[in-house]
Amino acid sequence: MPEAPIRLLLADVDGTLVTRDKILTDRAVEAVRALGRKGVLFAVTSGRPPRGMSMLAGPLGLTTPIAAFNGGVLTRRDLSVVSQKSIPAGLVAPVVALLDAYALDVWLYRNIDWYVRDPAGPHVDRESRTVRFAPTPVDDYAGLSDGVAKVVGVSDDHEAVAAAEQAARSRFADHVSAARSQPYYLDVTHPEANKGRVAQFLADHYSIPPSQIATIGDMPNDVLMFAHSGLSIAMGNADPQVQRAARHVTTSNEEEGFAHAVEQFVLRERSS
């Protein structure tokens, strides 16, 4: 049991806060409002770029820093930057080469821009709809190594994505953070750009002990923030290994799992 009531909930976005079709439901919005009425802060973190999270700020009334790129860039609601951590410039080309070696399509996020080498590649259209802006096509990534917040490997061969994740961790060790944000996405960021660090930042920023922070997510990269919270919740659509790492399991994101978790776990803990 947490030593004191939950004072902040940190949520993943895709697969957690929104449905499979990227819809923020009325019940999810009401759940966030219910948190506010109880004095519980609400924050979001995602592998999405800042512009791809801005549409959440209004409906959810966000006042906390928005943690894009898994914490690589933290912005205010108006997208002004609070902090930014870029991949070391000398590692960008080797990371791209490693992902290429596993036959993954490679995307690159630099400053506010999203670059792709193949605009017709897997998931480009889907991602454009999700983040609500289009990528910039380039022939190669030469000259784009400075200020890179995230490199993404994309493939519908989920085993190849998982293998590339392990290879990136083995080759680059603590020089980058490599984690799957979806079964088909491998996110490579600065070593301090991970969701565990986001939870730590929020704890420090608001002077809230980890025991009074709740976290909710569905993917392996969400387990990193589970470890820095007193109350961890996995989605019903999460992998078994993610569910085992959490204290509670809610329903899926197609079954209002986020709202259910707020109602049954976070606010219940708050009033217990």
Protein Blocks (a to p, Z undefined) as FASTA:
>chain_A
ZZbdcfbdcddfehplpcfkopacfklmmmmmmmmmnopacddddfbdfklmmmmmmmno
pabdcdehhhpaccdfkopafbdcdddfklmmmmmmmmmmnopacdddehjbccdfblkb
ghklmmmmmnopacdddfblghilgopabdcdddfblklmmmmmmmmmmmnmmmbccddf
bfkbccdddfklcfklmmmmmmmmnopafklcccddfbfklmmmmmmcfbdcddfkbcfk
lmmmpmbdcddfklommmmmmmmmmmmmmmZZ
